[in-house]
Amino acid sequence: MYKKASLSLIFVILLLISYSIFIGTVDFRSYFFPLLQSPTVTPSLCAPSSPLRVYMYDLPRRFNVGMLNRRSPVETPVTAPAWPRWPKNSGLKRQHSVEFWMMGSLLYEGDGVEEREAVRVSDPELADAFFVPFFSSLSFNTHGHNMTDPDTEIDRQLQIDLLKLLRQSKYWQRSGGRDHVIPMTHPNAFRFLREQEGIVRVKLAKILSGYDDVHYERSVATDENIKLSSKGMRSSKFCLNPAGDTPSSCRLFDAIVSHCVPVIISDQIELPFENEIDYSQFSIFFSFKEALEPGYMVNQLRKFPKERWIEMWKRLKEISHHYEFQYPPKKEDAVNMLWRQVKHKLPGVKLAVHRSRRLKVPDWWRRR
């Protein structure tokens, strides 16, 4: 069994409606997960006994696991017996590896099939959704570290080749790609087709630098620094989560799995599972304006009631496993929750597909 990976779902743009990449209508607010077993859970839209049927394209390995071992000349699609372990000492790459775990969950042929939210089907005619096993985030981390190095062209060419292949697929053509899943966890994944976002961290660093009981450090994502960061989070009462390069941030998920109460600083952060999880039960929120007011945020945290903090800490322990990836996948882990959310989105996808087939004026309802 692979070691549990507490991965940042950070900006996980799980593009169920991947076609929206090209037409600019991505709705980030409803793309996340689960069906938690608690009194506050919203009833599932799909019966738990009927897993999502997913057809996965057989792409050459250069689009996925070939990036983990670039010396290998093998190009045939990877199979379950040949599924690799996630490499050690991968640093920042592991932070953006959701597509790896999702692909592995479809290939896995071991025990626990009855508990899965998604199963692979070999006949595309039987599929509810289609998975495109392109490691878009790993492609950037592997081929285009700084946007200008020569290898960046490899990342760009992979995207071009992938889109050419998909557009030739009758199943992509049938729905316009709306029922195709392409996970993107890096802010620069598929960057030739998406805009970038700004940050507020620099100002916060200056404001918080004078407090003895506040630790605000800069570091590179090496294995050693990740261990030190995890240790620091586990020994802290509150963990700062300022807005980053994307609507979400890995710091939030690192805090959750470390059982450190997240202090979320953002005016428009995208929170996973929020349609079913009440983040106010274990998180504290500050607007940009509040956080940038000298002394305000620190004073609020210092007088935060101990009893309320304990309640939040207990809730973190109850829900943290929903943010963890592993292979083989387990019931209610992050992979299964992702697939469940995909299943929840399908009715809306089918509605859009059916409308587009009969309308003379496409997308008229969006322009009202």
Buried (B, 14 or more C-beta within 10 A) or exposed (E): EEEBBBBBBBBBBBBBBBBBBEEEEBEBEEBBBBBBEEEEBEEEEBEEEEBBBBBBBEBBBBBBBBBBEEEEEEEEBBEEEEBEEBEEEBBBBBBBBBBBBBBBBBBBEEEEEEEBBBBBBEEBEEBBBBBBBBBBBBBBBBBBBEEEEEEBEBBBEBBEBBBEBBEEBEBBEBBBBBBBBBBBBBBBBBBEEBEEEEEBBEEBEEBBEEEEEBEBEEEEBEEEBBEEBBEBBEEBBBBBBBBBBBBBBBBBBBBBBBBBBBBBBBEEBBBBBBBBBEBEBBBBBBEBEEBBEEEBBBEEBEEBEEEEBEBBBEBBEEBBBBBBBBBBBBEBBBBBBBBBBBBBBBEBBBEBBEEEEEEEEEEEEEEE
